[in-house]
Amino acid sequence: MTAITTVTTASKLADYYLWFANDVGSYLSNHKLQKLLYYAQAWYLAFEDTPLFDEDFEAWVHGPTIPALFYEYKEQFDWKPI
């Protein structure tokens, strides 16, 4: 049996989270999005023993953050919900 590998990125996962939040009538802030990505990475590592995506988190004051993704959404939305 061969293992099926899915190539994903933090950006693709963020797009999915944003789509889902909008679909159910909710919203995500930039910080909440970062935390969801962090938890997804942690759980995937715990169960699959391999990272879900390659991007690295940095320890920021308000929690773990992928800087490139944070600044991408900050530029568009500043501190408003995404």
mmCIF file of the N, C-alpha and C atoms, coordinates in Angstrom:
data_MODEL
# 
_entry.id   MODEL 
# 
loop_
_atom_site.group_PDB 
_atom_site.id 
_atom_site.type_symbol 
_atom_site.label_atom_id 
_atom_site.label_alt_id 
_atom_site.label_comp_id 
_atom_site.label_asym_id 
_atom_site.label_entity_id 
_atom_site.label_seq_id 
_atom_site.pdbx_PDB_ins_code 
_atom_site.Cartn_x 
_atom_site.Cartn_y 
_atom_site.Cartn_z 
_atom_site.occupancy 
_atom_site.B_iso_or_equiv 
_atom_site.pdbx_formal_charge 
_atom_site.auth_seq_id 
_atom_site.auth_comp_id 
_atom_site.auth_asym_id 
_atom_site.auth_atom_id 
_atom_site.pdbx_PDB_model_num 
ATOM 1   N N  . MET A 1 1  ? 0.851   -1.172 0.000  1.00 0.00 ? 1  MET A N  1 
ATOM 2   C CA . MET A 1 1  ? 0.000   0.000  0.000  1.00 0.00 ? 1  MET A CA 1 
ATOM 3   C C  . MET A 1 1  ? 0.896   1.234  0.000  1.00 0.00 ? 1  MET A C  1 
ATOM 4   N N  . THR A 1 2  ? 0.606   2.180  -0.852 1.00 0.00 ? 2  THR A N  1 
ATOM 5   C CA . THR A 1 2  ? 1.394   3.403  -0.908 1.00 0.00 ? 2  THR A CA 1 
ATOM 6   C C  . THR A 1 2  ? 0.703   4.509  -0.136 1.00 0.00 ? 2  THR A C  1 
ATOM 7   N N  . ALA A 1 3  ? 1.502   5.336  0.462  1.00 0.00 ? 3  ALA A N  1 
ATOM 8   C CA . ALA A 1 3  ? 0.945   6.465  1.213  1.00 0.00 ? 3  ALA A CA 1 
ATOM 9   C C  . ALA A 1 3  ? 0.599   7.593  0.255  1.00 0.00 ? 3  ALA A C  1 
ATOM 10  N N  . ILE A 1 4  ? -0.518  8.209  0.493  1.00 0.00 ? 4  ILE A N  1 
ATOM 11  C CA . ILE A 1 4  ? -0.932  9.356  -0.304 1.00 0.00 ? 4  ILE A CA 1 
ATOM 12  C C  . ILE A 1 4  ? -0.405  10.603 0.378  1.00 0.00 ? 4  ILE A C  1 
ATOM 13  N N  . THR A 1 5  ? 0.348   11.388 -0.359 1.00 0.00 ? 5  THR A N  1 
ATOM 14  C CA . THR A 1 5  ? 0.877   12.622 0.214  1.00 0.00 ? 5  THR A CA 1 
ATOM 15  C C  . THR A 1 5  ? 0.181   13.812 -0.426 1.00 0.00 ? 5  THR A C  1 
ATOM 16  N N  . THR A 1 6  ? -0.201  14.730 0.381  1.00 0.00 ? 6  THR A N  1 
ATOM 17  C CA . THR A 1 6  ? -0.841  15.942 -0.089 1.00 0.00 ? 6  THR A CA 1 
ATOM 18  C C  . THR A 1 6  ? 0.097   17.100 0.198  1.00 0.00 ? 6  THR A C  1 
ATOM 19  N N  . VAL A 1 7  ? 0.432   17.827 -0.845 1.00 0.00 ? 7  VAL A N  1 
ATOM 20  C CA . VAL A 1 7  ? 1.294   18.990 -0.666 1.00 0.00 ? 7  VAL A CA 1 
ATOM 21  C C  . VAL A 1 7  ? 0.410   20.177 -0.339 1.00 0.00 ? 7  VAL A C  1 
ATOM 22  N N  . THR A 1 8  ? 0.643   20.759 0.795  1.00 0.00 ? 8  THR A N  1 
ATOM 23  C CA . THR A 1 8  ? -0.118  21.937 1.172  1.00 0.00 ? 8  THR A CA 1 
ATOM 24  C C  . THR A 1 8  ? 0.839   22.997 1.676  1.00 0.00 ? 8  THR A C  1 
ATOM 25  N N  . THR A 1 9  ? 0.362   24.192 1.714  1.00 0.00 ? 9  THR A N  1 
ATOM 26  C CA . THR A 1 9  ? 1.133   25.305 2.244  1.00 0.00 ? 9  THR A CA 1 
ATOM 27  C C  . THR A 1 9  ? 0.291   25.990 3.307  1.00 0.00 ? 9  THR A C  1 
ATOM 28  N N  . ALA A 1 10 ? 0.929   26.796 4.105  1.00 0.00 ? 10 ALA A N  1 
ATOM 29  C CA . ALA A 1 10 ? 0.189   27.553 5.113  1.00 0.00 ? 10 ALA A CA 1 
ATOM 30  C C  . ALA A 1 10 ? -0.819  28.473 4.434  1.00 0.00 ? 10 ALA A C  1 
ATOM 31  N N  . SER A 1 11 ? -0.451  29.014 3.293  1.00 0.00 ? 11 SER A N  1 
ATOM 32  C CA . SER A 1 11 ? -1.348  29.917 2.562  1.00 0.00 ? 11 SER A CA 1 
ATOM 33  C C  . SER A 1 11 ? -2.599  29.185 2.073  1.00 0.00 ? 11 SER A C  1 
ATOM 34  N N  . LYS A 1 12 ? -2.432  27.973 1.551  1.00 0.00 ? 12 LYS A N  1 
ATOM 35  C CA . LYS A 1 12 ? -3.596  27.187 1.103  1.00 0.00 ? 12 LYS A CA 1 
ATOM 36  C C  . LYS A 1 12 ? -4.514  26.840 2.271  1.00 0.00 ? 12 LYS A C  1 
ATOM 37  N N  . LEU A 1 13 ? -3.919  26.470 3.387  1.00 0.00 ? 13 LEU A N  1 
ATOM 38  C CA . LEU A 1 13 ? -4.717  26.147 4.568  1.00 0.00 ? 13 LEU A CA 1 
ATOM 39  C C  . LEU A 1 13 ? -5.424  27.390 5.098  1.00 0.00 ? 13 LEU A C  1 
ATOM 40  N N  . ALA A 1 14 ? -4.746  28.523 5.072  1.00 0.00 ? 14 ALA A N  1 
ATOM 41  C CA . ALA A 1 14 ? -5.362  29.783 5.493  1.00 0.00 ? 14 ALA A CA 1 
ATOM 42  C C  . ALA A 1 14 ? -6.551  30.118 4.594  1.00 0.00 ? 14 ALA A C  1 
ATOM 43  N N  . ASP A 1 15 ? -6.395  29.914 3.291  1.00 0.00 ? 15 ASP A N  1 
ATOM 44  C CA . ASP A 1 15 ? -7.509  30.156 2.357  1.00 0.00 ? 15 ASP A CA 1 
ATOM 45  C C  . ASP A 1 15 ? -8.705  29.281 2.703  1.00 0.00 ? 15 ASP A C  1 
ATOM 46  N N  . TYR A 1 16 ? -8.443  28.025 3.048  1.00 0.00 ? 16 TYR A N  1 
ATOM 47  C CA . TYR A 1 16 ? -9.534  27.128 3.422  1.00 0.00 ? 16 TYR A CA 1 
ATOM 48  C C  . TYR A 1 16 ? -10.224 27.604 4.700  1.00 0.00 ? 16 TYR A C  1 
ATOM 49  N N  . TYR A 1 17 ? -9.443  27.958 5.709  1.00 0.00 ? 17 TYR A N  1 
ATOM 50  C CA . TYR A 1 17 ? -10.033 28.450 6.957  1.00 0.00 ? 17 TYR A CA 1 
ATOM 51  C C  . TYR A 1 17 ? -10.874 29.696 6.707  1.00 0.00 ? 17 TYR A C  1 
ATOM 52  N N  . LEU A 1 18 ? -10.396 30.593 5.878  1.00 0.00 ? 18 LEU A N  1 
ATOM 53  C CA . LEU A 1 18 ? -11.139 31.818 5.584  1.00 0.00 ? 18 LEU A CA 1 
ATOM 54  C C  . LEU A 1 18 ? -12.423 31.502 4.812  1.00 0.00 ? 18 LEU A C  1 
ATOM 55  N N  . TRP A 1 19 ? -12.334 30.600 3.850  1.00 0.00 ? 19 TRP A N  1 
ATOM 56  C CA . TRP A 1 19 ? -13.527 30.205 3.107  1.00 0.00 ? 19 TRP A CA 1 
ATOM 57  C C  . TRP A 1 19 ? -14.554 29.601 4.063  1.00 0.00 ? 19 TRP A C  1 
ATOM 58  N N  . PHE A 1 20 ? -14.108 28.697 4.928  1.00 0.00 ? 20 PHE A N  1 
ATOM 59  C CA . PHE A 1 20 ? -15.024 28.036 5.851  1.00 0.00 ? 20 PHE A CA 1 
ATOM 60  C C  . PHE A 1 20 ? -15.673 29.041 6.801  1.00 0.00 ? 20 PHE A C  1 
ATOM 61  N N  . ALA A 1 21 ? -14.895 29.953 7.359  1.00 0.00 ? 21 ALA A N  1 
ATOM 62  C CA . ALA A 1 21 ? -15.439 30.959 8.272  1.00 0.00 ? 21 ALA A CA 1 
ATOM 63  C C  . ALA A 1 21 ? -16.489 31.810 7.568  1.00 0.00 ? 21 ALA A C  1 
ATOM 64  N N  . ASN A 1 22 ? -16.201 32.234 6.349  1.00 0.00 ? 22 ASN A N  1 
ATOM 65  C CA . ASN A 1 22 ? -17.174 33.024 5.597  1.00 0.00 ? 22 ASN A CA 1 
ATOM 66  C C  . ASN A 1 22 ? -18.412 32.205 5.257  1.00 0.00 ? 22 ASN A C  1 
ATOM 67  N N  . ASP A 1 23 ? -18.222 30.926 4.968  1.00 0.00 ? 23 ASP A N  1 
ATOM 68  C CA . ASP A 1 23 ? -19.336 30.058 4.611  1.00 0.00 ? 23 ASP A CA 1 
ATOM 69  C C  . ASP A 1 23 ? -20.313 29.870 5.771  1.00 0.00 ? 23 ASP A C  1 
ATOM 70  N N  . VAL A 1 24 ? -19.810 29.835 6.986  1.00 0.00 ? 24 VAL A N  1 
ATOM 71  C CA . VAL A 1 24 ? -20.690 29.646 8.145  1.00 0.00 ? 24 VAL A CA 1 
ATOM 72  C C  . VAL A 1 24 ? -21.086 30.974 8.793  1.00 0.00 ? 24 VAL A C  1 
ATOM 73  N N  . GLY A 1 25 ? -20.690 32.080 8.173  1.00 0.00 ? 25 GLY A N  1 
ATOM 74  C CA . GLY A 1 25 ? -21.094 33.388 8.678  1.00 0.00 ? 25 GLY A CA 1 
ATOM 75  C C  . GLY A 1 25 ? -20.257 33.895 9.832  1.00 0.00 ? 25 GLY A C  1 
ATOM 76  N N  . SER A 1 26 ? -19.051 33.421 9.946  1.00 0.00 ? 26 SER A N  1 
ATOM 77  C CA . SER A 1 26 ? -18.155 33.853 11.005 1.00 0.00 ? 26 SER A CA 1 
ATOM 78  C C  . SER A 1 26 ? -17.048 34.714 10.398 1.00 0.00 ? 26 SER A C  1 
ATOM 79  N N  . TYR A 1 27 ? -16.089 35.067 11.201 1.00 0.00 ? 27 TYR A N  1 
ATOM 80  C CA . TYR A 1 27 ? -14.942 35.802 10.696 1.00 0.00 ? 27 TYR A CA 1 
ATOM 81  C C  . TYR A 1 27 ? -13.700 35.376 11.449 1.00 0.00 ? 27 TYR A C  1 
ATOM 82  N N  . LEU A 1 28 ? -12.559 35.638 10.857 1.00 0.00 ? 28 LEU A N  1 
ATOM 83  C CA . LEU A 1 28 ? -11.281 35.361 11.497 1.00 0.00 ? 28 LEU A CA 1 
ATOM 84  C C  . LEU A 1 28 ? -10.449 36.628 11.503 1.00 0.00 ? 28 LEU A C  1 
ATOM 85  N N  . SER A 1 29 ? -9.796  36.858 12.609 1.00 0.00 ? 29 SER A N  1 
ATOM 86  C CA . SER A 1 29 ? -8.803  37.924 12.650 1.00 0.00 ? 29 SER A CA 1 
ATOM 87  C C  . SER A 1 29 ? -7.473  37.328 12.208 1.00 0.00 ? 29 SER A C  1 
ATOM 88  N N  . ASN A 1 30 ? -6.523  38.165 11.935 1.00 0.00 ? 30 ASN A N  1 
ATOM 89  C CA . ASN A 1 30 ? -5.204  37.710 11.536 1.00 0.00 ? 30 ASN A CA 1 
ATOM 90  C C  . ASN A 1 30 ? -4.572  36.848 12.637 1.00 0.00 ? 30 ASN A C  1 
ATOM 91  N N  . HIS A 1 31 ? -4.731  37.272 13.883 1.00 0.00 ? 31 HIS A N  1 
ATOM 92  C CA . HIS A 1 31 ? -4.157  36.520 14.999 1.00 0.00 ? 31 HIS A CA 1 
ATOM 93  C C  . HIS A 1 31 ? -4.837  35.165 15.176 1.00 0.00 ? 31 HIS A C  1 
ATOM 94  N N  . LYS A 1 32 ? -6.152  35.140 15.027 1.00 0.00 ? 32 LYS A N  1 
ATOM 95  C CA . LYS A 1 32 ? -6.884  33.884 15.161 1.00 0.00 ? 32 LYS A CA 1 
ATOM 96  C C  . LYS A 1 32 ? -6.481  32.918 14.047 1.00 0.00 ? 32 LYS A C  1 
ATOM 97  N N  . LEU A 1 33 ? -6.295  33.435 12.855 1.00 0.00 ? 33 LEU A N  1 
ATOM 98  C CA . LEU A 1 33 ? -5.856  32.614 11.737 1.00 0.00 ? 33 LEU A CA 1 
ATOM 99  C C  . LEU A 1 33 ? -4.491  31.994 12.018 1.00 0.00 ? 33 LEU A C  1 
ATOM 100 N N  . GLN A 1 34 ? -3.574  32.793 12.567 1.00 0.00 ? 34 GLN A N  1 
ATOM 101 C CA . GLN A 1 34 ? -2.244  32.285 12.902 1.00 0.00 ? 34 GLN A CA 1 
ATOM 102 C C  . GLN A 1 34 ? -2.320  31.163 13.935 1.00 0.00 ? 34 GLN A C  1 
ATOM 103 N N  . LYS A 1 35 ? -3.180  31.320 14.911 1.00 0.00 ? 35 LYS A N  1 
ATOM 104 C CA . LYS A 1 35 ? -3.320  30.296 15.952 1.00 0.00 ? 35 LYS A CA 1 
ATOM 105 C C  . LYS A 1 35 ? -3.916  29.004 15.387 1.00 0.00 ? 35 LYS A C  1 
ATOM 106 N N  . LEU A 1 36 ? -4.887  29.124 14.487 1.00 0.00 ? 36 LEU A N  1 
ATOM 107 C CA . LEU A 1 36 ? -5.457  27.938 13.854 1.00 0.00 ? 36 LEU A CA 1 
ATOM 108 C C  . LEU A 1 36 ? -4.407  27.188 13.037 1.00 0.00 ? 36 LEU A C  1 
ATOM 109 N N  . LEU A 1 37 ? -3.576  27.932 12.323 1.00 0.00 ? 37 LEU A N  1 
ATOM 110 C CA . LEU A 1 37 ? -2.504  27.304 11.550 1.00 0.00 ? 37 LEU A CA 1 
ATOM 111 C C  . LEU A 1 37 ? -1.522  26.589 12.467 1.00 0.00 ? 37 LEU A C  1 
ATOM 112 N N  . TYR A 1 38 ? -1.203  27.222 13.584 1.00 0.00 ? 38 TYR A N  1 
ATOM 113 C CA . TYR A 1 38 ? -0.276  26.625 14.545 1.00 0.00 ? 38 TYR A CA 1 
ATOM 114 C C  . TYR A 1 38 ? -0.836  25.321 15.108 1.00 0.00 ? 38 TYR A C  1 
ATOM 115 N N  . TYR A 1 39 ? -2.106  25.331 15.494 1.00 0.00 ? 39 TYR A N  1 
ATOM 116 C CA . TYR A 1 39 ? -2.722  24.118 16.033 1.00 0.00 ? 39 TYR A CA 1 
ATOM 117 C C  . TYR A 1 39 ? -2.821  23.026 14.978 1.00 0.00 ? 39 TYR A C  1 
ATOM 118 N N  . ALA A 1 40 ? -3.138  23.389 13.745 1.00 0.00 ? 40 ALA A N  1 
ATOM 119 C CA . ALA A 1 40 ? -3.203  22.394 12.670 1.00 0.00 ? 40 ALA A CA 1 
ATOM 120 C C  . ALA A 1 40 ? -1.837  21.741 12.477 1.00 0.00 ? 40 ALA A C  1 
ATOM 121 N N  . GLN A 1 41 ? -0.787  22.554 12.471 1.00 0.00 ? 41 GLN A N  1 
ATOM 122 C CA . GLN A 1 41 ? 0.563   22.030 12.321 1.00 0.00 ? 41 GLN A CA 1 
ATOM 123 C C  . GLN A 1 41 ? 0.920   21.110 13.497 1.00 0.00 ? 41 GLN A C  1 
ATOM 124 N N  . ALA A 1 42 ? 0.587   21.538 14.704 1.00 0.00 ? 42 ALA A N  1 
ATOM 125 C CA . ALA A 1 42 ? 0.914   20.752 15.899 1.00 0.00 ? 42 ALA A CA 1 
ATOM 126 C C  . ALA A 1 42 ? 0.190   19.408 15.901 1.00 0.00 ? 42 ALA A C  1 
ATOM 127 N N  . TRP A 1 43 ? -1.100  19.409 15.621 1.00 0.00 ? 43 TRP A N  1 
ATOM 128 C CA . TRP A 1 43 ? -1.863  18.159 15.616 1.00 0.00 ? 43 TRP A CA 1 
ATOM 129 C C  . TRP A 1 43 ? -1.388  17.231 14.501 1.00 0.00 ? 43 TRP A C  1 
ATOM 130 N N  . TYR A 1 44 ? -1.099  17.798 13.348 1.00 0.00 ? 44 TYR A N  1 
ATOM 131 C CA . TYR A 1 44 ? -0.635  16.968 12.238 1.00 0.00 ? 44 TYR A CA 1 
ATOM 132 C C  . TYR A 1 44 ? 0.715   16.333 12.578 1.00 0.00 ? 44 TYR A C  1 
ATOM 133 N N  . LEU A 1 45 ? 1.598   17.122 13.175 1.00 0.00 ? 45 LEU A N  1 
ATOM 134 C CA . LEU A 1 45 ? 2.894   16.583 13.600 1.00 0.00 ? 45 LEU A CA 1 
ATOM 135 C C  . LEU A 1 45 ? 2.714   15.476 14.639 1.00 0.00 ? 45 LEU A C  1 
ATOM 136 N N  . ALA A 1 46 ? 1.789   15.666 15.554 1.00 0.00 ? 46 ALA A N  1 
ATOM 137 C CA . ALA A 1 46 ? 1.561   14.680 16.609 1.00 0.00 ? 46 ALA A CA 1 
ATOM 138 C C  . ALA A 1 46 ? 1.053   13.348 16.050 1.00 0.00 ? 46 ALA A C  1 
ATOM 139 N N  . PHE A 1 47 ? 0.151   13.411 15.078 1.00 0.00 ? 47 PHE A N  1 
ATOM 140 C CA . PHE A 1 47 ? -0.450  12.188 14.562 1.00 0.00 ? 47 PHE A CA 1 
ATOM 141 C C  . PHE A 1 47 ? 0.297   11.573 13.383 1.00 0.00 ? 47 PHE A C  1 
ATOM 142 N N  . GLU A 1 48 ? 0.873   12.399 12.538 1.00 0.00 ? 48 GLU A N  1 
ATOM 143 C CA . GLU A 1 48 ? 1.522   11.891 11.326 1.00 0.00 ? 48 GLU A CA 1 
ATOM 144 C C  . GLU A 1 48 ? 3.045   11.902 11.397 1.00 0.00 ? 48 GLU A C  1 
ATOM 145 N N  . ASP A 1 49 ? 3.601   12.539 12.405 1.00 0.00 ? 49 ASP A N  1 
ATOM 146 C CA . ASP A 1 49 ? 5.058   12.624 12.600 1.00 0.00 ? 49 ASP A CA 1 
ATOM 147 C C  . ASP A 1 49 ? 5.769   13.283 11.415 1.00 0.00 ? 49 ASP A C  1 
ATOM 148 N N  . THR A 1 50 ? 5.070   14.161 10.755 1.00 0.00 ? 50 THR A N  1 
ATOM 149 C CA . THR A 1 50 ? 5.622   14.933 9.649  1.00 0.00 ? 50 THR A CA 1 
ATOM 150 C C  . THR A 1 50 ? 4.872   16.253 9.593  1.00 0.00 ? 50 THR A C  1 
ATOM 151 N N  . PRO A 1 51 ? 5.507   17.335 9.160  1.00 0.00 ? 51 PRO A N  1 
ATOM 152 C CA . PRO A 1 51 ? 4.800   18.624 9.128  1.00 0.00 ? 51 PRO A CA 1 
ATOM 153 C C  . PRO A 1 51 ? 3.732   18.678 8.037  1.00 0.00 ? 51 PRO A C  1 
ATOM 154 N N  . LEU A 1 52 ? 2.695   19.407 8.304  1.00 0.00 ? 52 LEU A N  1 
ATOM 155 C CA . LEU A 1 52 ? 1.611   19.616 7.336  1.00 0.00 ? 52 LEU A CA 1 
ATOM 156 C C  . LEU A 1 52 ? 2.044   20.568 6.233  1.00 0.00 ? 52 LEU A C  1 
ATOM 157 N N  . PHE A 1 53 ? 2.839   21.563 6.593  1.00 0.00 ? 53 PHE A N  1 
ATOM 158 C CA . PHE A 1 53 ? 3.380   22.517 5.621  1.00 0.00 ? 53 PHE A CA 1 
ATOM 159 C C  . PHE A 1 53 ? 4.783   22.902 6.060  1.00 0.00 ? 53 PHE A C  1 
ATOM 160 N N  . ASP A 1 54 ? 5.553   23.480 5.147  1.00 0.00 ? 54 ASP A N  1 
ATOM 161 C CA . ASP A 1 54 ? 6.973   23.746 5.393  1.00 0.00 ? 54 ASP A CA 1 
ATOM 162 C C  . ASP A 1 54 ? 7.271   25.070 6.085  1.00 0.00 ? 54 ASP A C  1 
ATOM 163 N N  . GLU A 1 55 ? 6.360   26.022 6.039  1.00 0.00 ? 55 GLU A N  1 
ATOM 164 C CA . GLU A 1 55 ? 6.623   27.332 6.622  1.00 0.00 ? 55 GLU A CA 1 
ATOM 165 C C  . GLU A 1 55 ? 6.877   27.212 8.117  1.00 0.00 ? 55 GLU A C  1 
ATOM 166 N N  . ASP A 1 56 ? 7.766   28.051 8.612  1.00 0.00 ? 56 ASP A N  1 
ATOM 167 C CA . ASP A 1 56 ? 8.120   28.035 10.030 1.00 0.00 ? 56 ASP A CA 1 
ATOM 168 C C  . ASP A 1 56 ? 7.434   29.166 10.783 1.00 0.00 ? 56 ASP A C  1 
ATOM 169 N N  . PHE A 1 57 ? 7.103   28.894 12.019 1.00 0.00 ? 57 PHE A N  1 
ATOM 170 C CA . PHE A 1 57 ? 6.520   29.895 12.906 1.00 0.00 ? 57 PHE A CA 1 
ATOM 171 C C  . PHE A 1 57 ? 7.632   30.618 13.651 1.00 0.00 ? 57 PHE A C  1 
ATOM 172 N N  . GLU A 1 58 ? 7.350   31.848 14.024 1.00 0.00 ? 58 GLU A N  1 
ATOM 173 C CA . GLU A 1 58 ? 8.224   32.608 14.905 1.00 0.00 ? 58 GLU A CA 1 
ATOM 174 C C  . GLU A 1 58 ? 7.447   32.893 16.191 1.00 0.00 ? 58 GLU A C  1 
ATOM 175 N N  . ALA A 1 59 ? 8.175   33.007 17.300 1.00 0.00 ? 59 ALA A N  1 
ATOM 176 C CA . ALA A 1 59 ? 7.545   33.330 18.580 1.00 0.00 ? 59 ALA A CA 1 
ATOM 177 C C  . ALA A 1 59 ? 7.365   34.838 18.669 1.00 0.00 ? 59 ALA A C  1 
ATOM 178 N N  . TRP A 1 60 ? 6.135   35.288 18.542 1.00 0.00 ? 60 TRP A N  1 
ATOM 179 C CA . TRP A 1 60 ? 5.813   36.703 18.655 1.00 0.00 ? 60 TRP A CA 1 
ATOM 180 C C  . TRP A 1 60 ? 5.097   36.929 19.981 1.00 0.00 ? 60 TRP A C  1 
ATOM 181 N N  . VAL A 1 61 ? 4.934   38.180 20.352 1.00 0.00 ? 61 VAL A N  1 
ATOM 182 C CA . VAL A 1 61 ? 4.318   38.531 21.630 1.00 0.00 ? 61 VAL A CA 1 
ATOM 183 C C  . VAL A 1 61 ? 2.924   37.913 21.773 1.00 0.00 ? 61 VAL A C  1 
ATOM 184 N N  . HIS A 1 62 ? 2.128   37.935 20.714 1.00 0.00 ? 62 HIS A N  1 
ATOM 185 C CA . HIS A 1 62 ? 0.751   37.448 20.794 1.00 0.00 ? 62 HIS A CA 1 
ATOM 186 C C  . HIS A 1 62 ? 0.602   36.008 20.344 1.00 0.00 ? 62 HIS A C  1 
ATOM 187 N N  . GLY A 1 63 ? 1.688   35.312 20.176 1.00 0.00 ? 63 GLY A N  1 
ATOM 188 C CA . GLY A 1 63 ? 1.621   33.895 19.828 1.00 0.00 ? 63 GLY A CA 1 
ATOM 189 C C  . GLY A 1 63 ? 2.424   33.566 18.588 1.00 0.00 ? 63 GLY A C  1 
ATOM 190 N N  . PRO A 1 64 ? 2.462   32.287 18.246 1.00 0.00 ? 64 PRO A N  1 
ATOM 191 C CA . PRO A 1 64 ? 3.230   31.844 17.090 1.00 0.00 ? 64 PRO A CA 1 
ATOM 192 C C  . PRO A 1 64 ? 2.678   32.443 15.803 1.00 0.00 ? 64 PRO A C  1 
ATOM 193 N N  . THR A 1 65 ? 3.597   32.857 14.924 1.00 0.00 ? 65 THR A N  1 
ATOM 194 C CA . THR A 1 65 ? 3.199   33.575 13.719 1.00 0.00 ? 65 THR A CA 1 
ATOM 195 C C  . THR A 1 65 ? 4.076   33.182 12.540 1.00 0.00 ? 65 THR A C  1 
ATOM 196 N N  . ILE A 1 66 ? 3.456   33.039 11.379 1.00 0.00 ? 66 ILE A N  1 
ATOM 197 C CA . ILE A 1 66 ? 4.188   32.907 10.126 1.00 0.00 ? 66 ILE A CA 1 
ATOM 198 C C  . ILE A 1 66 ? 4.253   34.320 9.552  1.00 0.00 ? 66 ILE A C  1 
ATOM 199 N N  . PRO A 1 67 ? 5.408   34.989 9.647  1.00 0.00 ? 67 PRO A N  1 
ATOM 200 C CA . PRO A 1 67 ? 5.498   36.411 9.313  1.00 0.00 ? 67 PRO A CA 1 
ATOM 201 C C  . PRO A 1 67 ? 4.994   36.784 7.921  1.00 0.00 ? 67 PRO A C  1 
ATOM 202 N N  . ALA A 1 68 ? 5.380   36.040 6.894  1.00 0.00 ? 68 ALA A N  1 
ATOM 203 C CA . ALA A 1 68 ? 4.978   36.396 5.524  1.00 0.00 ? 68 ALA A CA 1 
ATOM 204 C C  . ALA A 1 68 ? 3.461   36.403 5.386  1.00 0.00 ? 68 ALA A C  1 
ATOM 205 N N  . LEU A 1 69 ? 2.809   35.410 5.964  1.00 0.00 ? 69 LEU A N  1 
ATOM 206 C CA . LEU A 1 69 ? 1.354   35.324 5.893  1.00 0.00 ? 69 LEU A CA 1 
ATOM 207 C C  . LEU A 1 69 ? 0.695   36.424 6.723  1.00 0.00 ? 69 LEU A C  1 
ATOM 208 N N  . PHE A 1 70 ? 1.260   36.691 7.893  1.00 0.00 ? 70 PHE A N  1 
ATOM 209 C CA . PHE A 1 70 ? 0.722   37.749 8.745  1.00 0.00 ? 70 PHE A CA 1 
ATOM 210 C C  . PHE A 1 70 ? 0.746   39.095 8.015  1.00 0.00 ? 70 PHE A C  1 
ATOM 211 N N  . TYR A 1 71 ? 1.882   39.421 7.424  1.00 0.00 ? 71 TYR A N  1 
ATOM 212 C CA . TYR A 1 71 ? 2.008   40.720 6.754  1.00 0.00 ? 71 TYR A CA 1 
ATOM 213 C C  . TYR A 1 71 ? 1.158   40.799 5.489  1.00 0.00 ? 71 TYR A C  1 
ATOM 214 N N  . GLU A 1 72 ? 0.966   39.664 4.824  1.00 0.00 ? 72 GLU A N  1 
ATOM 215 C CA . GLU A 1 72 ? 0.097   39.653 3.641  1.00 0.00 ? 72 GLU A CA 1 
ATOM 216 C C  . GLU A 1 72 ? -1.322  40.091 4.012  1.00 0.00 ? 72 GLU A C  1 
ATOM 217 N N  . TYR A 1 73 ? -1.859  39.536 5.095  1.00 0.00 ? 73 TYR A N  1 
ATOM 218 C CA . TYR A 1 73 ? -3.217  39.889 5.508  1.00 0.00 ? 73 TYR A CA 1 
ATOM 219 C C  . TYR A 1 73 ? -3.264  41.238 6.222  1.00 0.00 ? 73 TYR A C  1 
ATOM 220 N N  . LYS A 1 74 ? -2.215  41.591 6.925  1.00 0.00 ? 74 LYS A N  1 
ATOM 221 C CA . LYS A 1 74 ? -2.186  42.893 7.605  1.00 0.00 ? 74 LYS A CA 1 
ATOM 222 C C  . LYS A 1 74 ? -2.218  44.020 6.586  1.00 0.00 ? 74 LYS A C  1 
ATOM 223 N N  . GLU A 1 75 ? -1.503  43.831 5.474  1.00 0.00 ? 75 GLU A N  1 
ATOM 224 C CA . GLU A 1 75 ? -1.478  44.847 4.425  1.00 0.00 ? 75 GLU A CA 1 
ATOM 225 C C  . GLU A 1 75 ? -2.867  45.075 3.840  1.00 0.00 ? 75 GLU A C  1 
ATOM 226 N N  . GLN A 1 76 ? -3.623  44.001 3.676  1.00 0.00 ? 76 GLN A N  1 
ATOM 227 C CA . GLN A 1 76 ? -4.957  44.102 3.098  1.00 0.00 ? 76 GLN A CA 1 
ATOM 228 C C  . GLN A 1 76 ? -6.011  44.542 4.099  1.00 0.00 ? 76 GLN A C  1 
ATOM 229 N N  . PHE A 1 77 ? -5.955  44.006 5.303  1.00 0.00 ? 77 PHE A N  1 
ATOM 230 C CA . PHE A 1 77 ? -7.050  44.176 6.253  1.00 0.00 ? 77 PHE A CA 1 
ATOM 231 C C  . PHE A 1 77 ? -6.694  44.940 7.515  1.00 0.00 ? 77 PHE A C  1 
ATOM 232 N N  . ASP A 1 78 ? -5.419  45.226 7.702  1.00 0.00 ? 78 ASP A N  1 
ATOM 233 C CA . ASP A 1 78 ? -4.927  45.886 8.910  1.00 0.00 ? 78 ASP A CA 1 
ATOM 234 C C  . ASP A 1 78 ? -5.406  45.081 10.122 1.00 0.00 ? 78 ASP A C  1 
ATOM 235 N N  . TRP A 1 79 ? -6.186  45.675 11.020 1.00 0.00 ? 79 TRP A N  1 
ATOM 236 C CA . TRP A 1 79 ? -6.645  44.954 12.218 1.00 0.00 ? 79 TRP A CA 1 
ATOM 237 C C  . TRP A 1 79 ? -8.115  44.551 12.131 1.00 0.00 ? 79 TRP A C  1 
ATOM 238 N N  . LYS A 1 80 ? -8.733  44.750 10.966 1.00 0.00 ? 80 LYS A N  1 
ATOM 239 C CA . LYS A 1 80 ? -10.137 44.354 10.769 1.00 0.00 ? 80 LYS A CA 1 
ATOM 240 C C  . LYS A 1 80 ? -10.234 42.852 10.530 1.00 0.00 ? 80 LYS A C  1 
ATOM 241 N N  . PRO A 1 81 ? -11.417 42.289 10.724 1.00 0.00 ? 81 PRO A N  1 
ATOM 242 C CA . PRO A 1 81 ? -11.585 40.868 10.405 1.00 0.00 ? 81 PRO A CA 1 
ATOM 243 C C  . PRO A 1 81 ? -11.296 40.607 8.926  1.00 0.00 ? 81 PRO A C  1 
ATOM 244 N N  . ILE A 1 82 ? -10.762 39.452 8.664  1.00 0.00 ? 82 ILE A N  1 
ATOM 245 C CA . ILE A 1 82 ? -10.441 39.083 7.271  1.00 0.00 ? 82 ILE A CA 1 
ATOM 246 C C  . ILE A 1 82 ? -11.688 38.589 6.590  1.00 0.00 ? 82 ILE A C  1 
# 
